[in-house]
Amino acid sequence: MTVIFQTSYSLPGSDEPLTHARIAHSMNWLTGGTVTASSTATGYFADGPDNSLTYEKWKPSSLSATWEYDHGSTATCDYCCIAAHTMGTNGNTLQVQYWNGSSWSGLIPATAITSDAPIMCIFGQQTRQRWRIQVSSGTAPTIGAVKFGLSMQMQRPLFGGHAPINTARQTVMRSNYSETGEFLGRSIQRTYGATDYAWQHLTTAWVRNNWRDFQLASEREPFWIAWRPGDNGDVAYAMLDETPIPQNMGIRDLMSVSMSIRSRGYD
């Protein structure tokens, strides 16, 4: 699980602390633009990462390679999220860039990726039209989802009771034994991550201004969540089976909400 920060990143004064979760969902990521790639291997799709499906992937035919999103007009972003990739396995280096009008400028430093887990790159707000990722070193990876946008920042941090997604493996196994109890092998039918998030003491105003968009987005698409991006690198590309519904706590105008997510499995 990987969080990458902009070089010399300084938390904007209006942002929530980095102990509060960041969520990138389909109501706050950029859509409707055009995609171009420096090259695409046979059998893969340059526009694969532009949707949230994890089985339609882009693979460059050579490195160094770039994948670009042109929004068509300027838009403000503070994240780039990536999922369903093999950059860790393939030994790649990643950089996120934007077009400054005359050249490409780096948003995060060139970073060696050591895991195939989801990535959230966090940077200061930039209002630009064209954004891209650059992949170098190693061998050509596959990448299933790439999104730029302006994150939802949770008003409160998480406290005790949360199981980090990288240790919350749910594995369905079938074991075979002989008549005398000898172990004859095992097959793994399914592996995924699953964990819970619960927030308390959210103001009613914050919930009404932010949560419904997330509800609608999470009913349709997966989303990225980094639960404490300043403290650790846990990032999930998450899916919900039930809509999370905030409830009044009976304390002034405060509310609570919880959700159970499942995430694509990673070795």
Phi, psi and omega in degrees: 000132194223122168248130179236130181256152171304145176304131180056038181298133176235126183297122177302144185300333182271353182279155172289154179302159182282005167274356179260144184296147169249134181233128177249110183233174192290348176271352177236001173264159184283137177220165174090359179271194180243152184240137171224148178232150180294329175196158179219127180290154178300134179090000179240176190227127178297326182268006179305312181291353182280351172245181186262004179285137186267356181260349175261112191236157169257140173222121178289154178275347177202162177240149004287147184226154178230148173233121189242139172245121177251114185284343181091340175204167183290146178212153182264131181227151170224012175210157164229124181243143183226141178213167177055050183239168177237030183293332175290311178300323185270001175067042185267161172247136185243140168223141176255136187222162170226158179271119184266010180108338179224341180199169177274133182241136183284137176262322174237155178292156174301119190237128175288126181266126186248002182215155175269012181286163179302152183236137169235115176263125184245131180214166176297151184304131176232134177253105186217171178256323186242135182225151177203162169248147176239129182243129180219175180065162177067211179244162187298125179269173166253145181224128187258335182208132176221129180221144173243146178177195183242114193288154167275126183251118183295141185288334181233154175279168171273148177244212185296158175100354180268131176264117179305138187297330183285350175247002186259052180287135174243111185240124177265118186239153172232118182256150179243133180229150176281175179298335180261010175091008178289141179281123184249009179121171184212142173244141177260118184275327184197139175225132177206167174261147178211132179205174182239149174233138179217129180241141179240160171060039171278135179288149179302320180298317180295315180300314182294330182276341189233325194284326183296319176302317179295318177305309183297319180295316185289340176287338187250327190221155167294171179211161175263141174220128171247113193281330174215074190297335180279343185256328182207173186259022183290118176229132176243140167262099202253153175228148179248146172258344178222146179288128179283126187245118177293150179229147174292137181271348184079013178242107182048235180249036186263149182228162175230157178206147177221160177207149176249126184241158170236144185232148176305135184285146178223140177283000000 
